[in-house]
Amino acid sequence: MNKVLEEKGMELFQEDWGLSQFWYSDDTANLLADELLEGADEDTVVCVVSAPSVYAAIKKRDPSTLPTKNIYLFEYDKRFKVLDPQRFGFYDYNNPLDILPEIKGKVHRLLIDPPFLQDDCQTKSAQTAHALLHPDRSLKTKTGELQYRLLSCTGERMKDIIRKNYPDARPTTFIPEHANGLSNEFFCYASYEGKNWKFLPETN
């Protein structure tokens, strides 16, 4: 499968606009993958929620280069189970707490991209995020990096509900790009400043 992914990438999976599927460009998917994995160690638990193109970017890589094997995908579209059946969880934001029990409260690095720019979808997705995240956000990896990283990629107009649901996440200078374009202005919100972005100045 990795060889096919290397050759075809997300072309293997046609977007379903009815499910609000818009794949990231390869550059964006790889950058977000880098941010999730940077400084991680074998104990780090990574989860990608509703952003299968980022998970596919990770699965295209040589497994020996990945710092951890604990990398999960939660996704409504069951086609993506083929990427790693052991670490795939069917996910419907309408049932935000119906998630793999073995990683509840154990995730250190989380990327979540709610499928719809609606308050209800964003709020329920945030319930999932909080159920997944490890309660101790001060843990360090063996390289001295913080284990905890939270990323949410979603529309700029969702900034108020993002602020409400994730008090430590702020809009960043990084603008995610989509392979086939997207008319909505898209932002990356994060709990930290990384090598690929800084926080935008606070606005009311």
C-alpha positions as CSV (number, residue, x, y, z in Angstrom):
1,M,0.0,0.0,0.0
2,N,2.8,2.4,0.8
3,K,4.3,1.9,-2.7
4,V,0.9,2.7,-4.3
5,L,0.5,5.7,-2.0
6,E,4.0,6.9,-3.1
7,E,2.9,6.7,-6.7
8,K,-0.7,7.8,-6.6
9,G,-1.1,9.7,-3.3
10,M,-4.6,11.0,-2.6
11,E,-5.5,10.4,-6.2
12,L,-6.5,7.0,-4.9
13,F,-9.4,8.6,-3.0
14,Q,-11.8,10.8,-5.0
15,E,-13.2,13.7,-3.0
16,D,-16.9,13.4,-2.0
17,W,-18.1,17.0,-1.7
18,G,-21.3,15.7,-0.1
19,L,-19.1,14.7,2.8
20,S,-17.3,18.0,2.6
21,Q,-14.1,16.3,1.5
22,F,-11.4,18.6,0.4
23,W,-7.9,17.1,0.4
24,Y,-4.9,19.2,1.4
25,S,-2.2,19.9,-1.1
26,D,0.9,17.6,-0.8
27,D,2.9,20.5,0.7
28,T,0.3,21.3,3.3
29,A,-0.2,17.7,4.2
30,N,3.5,17.1,4.6
31,L,4.0,20.2,6.7
32,L,1.2,19.3,9.1
33,A,2.6,15.8,9.3
34,D,6.0,17.2,10.1
35,E,4.5,19.3,12.9
36,L,2.8,16.4,14.5
37,L,5.9,14.2,14.4
38,E,8.6,16.8,15.3
39,G,10.4,15.9,18.5
40,A,8.1,12.9,19.1
41,D,9.4,9.7,20.6
42,E,8.2,6.1,20.8
43,D,5.8,6.9,23.6
44,T,4.1,9.7,21.7
45,V,0.5,9.0,20.7
46,V,-0.6,10.9,17.6
47,C,-4.2,11.2,16.3
48,V,-5.5,12.7,13.1
49,V,-9.2,13.4,13.1
50,S,-11.1,14.1,9.8
51,A,-7.9,15.0,7.9
52,P,-7.1,11.8,6.0
53,S,-4.7,13.5,3.5
54,V,-2.3,14.3,6.4
55,Y,-2.5,10.7,7.6
56,A,-1.8,9.5,4.1
57,A,1.2,11.7,4.0
58,I,2.5,10.0,7.1
59,K,1.8,6.6,5.7
60,K,3.8,7.3,2.6
61,R,6.9,7.7,4.6
62,D,9.4,5.0,5.4
63,P,8.1,3.4,8.6
64,S,11.7,3.3,10.0
65,T,11.8,7.1,9.9
66,L,8.7,7.6,12.0
67,P,9.5,8.4,15.7
68,T,6.4,6.5,16.9
69,K,4.1,3.7,15.8
70,N,1.2,5.1,17.7
71,I,-0.4,7.1,14.9
72,Y,-4.2,6.9,14.5
73,L,-6.8,8.1,12.1
74,F,-10.4,8.8,13.0
75,E,-12.5,9.3,9.9
76,Y,-16.1,8.9,8.7
77,D,-15.1,7.6,5.2
78,K,-14.2,3.9,5.7
79,R,-12.2,3.8,2.5
80,F,-9.3,5.1,4.6
81,K,-9.2,2.0,6.8
82,V,-6.9,0.5,4.2
83,L,-4.2,2.9,5.3
84,D,-3.8,1.1,8.6
85,P,-6.7,-1.2,9.7
86,Q,-5.2,-1.5,13.2
87,R,-5.1,2.2,13.9
88,F,-8.3,3.3,12.1
89,G,-11.4,4.4,14.0
90,F,-14.7,5.1,12.3
91,Y,-15.7,8.6,13.4
92,D,-19.0,10.5,13.1
93,Y,-18.9,13.9,14.8
94,N,-22.6,13.5,15.6
95,N,-21.4,10.9,18.2
96,P,-18.4,12.7,19.5
97,L,-17.6,10.3,22.3
98,D,-18.0,7.1,20.3
99,I,-14.2,6.7,19.7
100,L,-11.6,4.0,20.2
101,P,-11.6,3.4,24.0
102,E,-7.9,2.3,24.0
103,I,-6.7,5.9,23.3
104,K,-9.2,8.0,25.2
105,G,-7.2,10.4,27.3
106,K,-3.9,9.1,25.8
107,V,-3.3,11.3,22.8
108,H,-0.4,13.8,22.9
109,R,-0.4,15.2,19.4
110,L,-3.8,16.0,17.8
111,L,-4.8,17.4,14.5
112,I,-8.6,17.9,13.9
113,D,-10.3,19.3,10.9
114,P,-14.1,19.4,11.5
115,P,-15.8,18.6,8.2
116,F,-18.4,21.5,8.3
117,L,-18.1,25.2,9.1
118,Q,-21.0,25.0,11.6
119,D,-21.0,25.7,15.3
120,D,-22.6,22.3,16.1
121,C,-19.9,20.4,14.1
122,Q,-17.1,22.4,15.6
123,T,-18.4,22.0,19.2
124,K,-19.0,18.3,18.9
125,S,-15.6,17.8,17.3
126,A,-14.0,19.7,20.2
127,Q,-15.7,17.2,22.6
128,T,-13.9,14.5,20.7
129,A,-10.6,16.3,21.0
130,H,-10.9,16.8,24.7
131,A,-11.8,13.2,25.3
132,L,-8.8,12.1,23.3
133,L,-6.1,14.4,24.7
134,H,-3.9,13.3,27.6
135,P,-4.7,15.3,30.7
136,D,-1.1,16.1,31.6
137,R,0.1,18.6,29.0
138,S,3.4,19.2,30.7
139,L,4.9,15.9,29.7
140,K,8.2,16.0,27.7
141,T,9.6,13.7,25.0
142,K,13.0,12.1,25.2
143,T,14.3,15.0,23.1
144,G,12.9,17.6,25.6
145,E,10.0,18.7,23.4
146,L,6.5,19.1,24.8
147,Q,4.5,16.0,24.0
148,Y,1.3,18.1,23.8
149,R,0.5,19.7,20.5
150,L,-3.0,20.7,19.3
151,L,-3.8,21.7,15.8
152,S,-7.2,22.6,14.3
153,C,-7.5,23.5,10.6
154,T,-10.8,25.1,9.8
155,G,-12.4,28.3,8.4
156,E,-11.3,31.7,9.5
157,R,-14.9,32.6,10.4
158,M,-14.8,29.9,13.1
159,K,-12.2,31.7,15.2
160,D,-14.6,32.6,18.0
161,I,-15.8,29.1,18.5
162,I,-12.3,27.8,18.3
163,R,-11.3,30.3,21.0
164,K,-14.2,29.0,23.1
165,N,-13.5,25.3,22.6
166,Y,-9.7,25.5,22.7
167,P,-8.6,28.4,25.0
168,D,-4.9,27.7,24.3
169,A,-5.2,27.5,20.5
170,R,-4.6,30.7,18.5
171,P,-4.7,31.5,14.8
172,T,-1.3,31.2,13.1
173,T,0.5,32.6,10.1
174,F,0.3,29.3,8.3
175,I,-2.5,29.1,5.7
176,P,-3.4,25.5,4.7
177,E,-3.8,24.9,1.0
178,H,-6.1,22.5,-0.7
179,A,-5.3,20.4,-3.8
180,N,-8.4,21.5,-5.7
181,G,-8.8,24.9,-4.1
182,L,-11.4,26.1,-1.5
183,S,-13.4,29.2,-1.6
184,N,-13.6,29.6,2.2
185,E,-10.6,31.4,4.0
186,F,-8.9,28.6,5.9
187,F,-6.7,29.0,9.0
188,C,-4.5,26.8,11.1
189,Y,-5.1,27.2,14.8
190,A,-2.4,25.8,17.1
191,S,-1.5,25.6,20.8
192,Y,2.1,26.5,20.1
193,E,4.4,28.4,17.7
194,G,6.5,26.1,15.5
195,K,9.2,26.4,12.9
196,N,6.5,26.7,10.3
197,W,4.3,29.4,11.9
198,K,3.9,32.1,14.5
199,F,0.8,33.3,16.2
200,L,-1.2,36.0,14.5
201,P,-1.7,39.2,16.6
202,E,-4.8,39.0,18.8
203,T,-7.8,40.8,17.4
204,N,-11.2,41.4,19.0
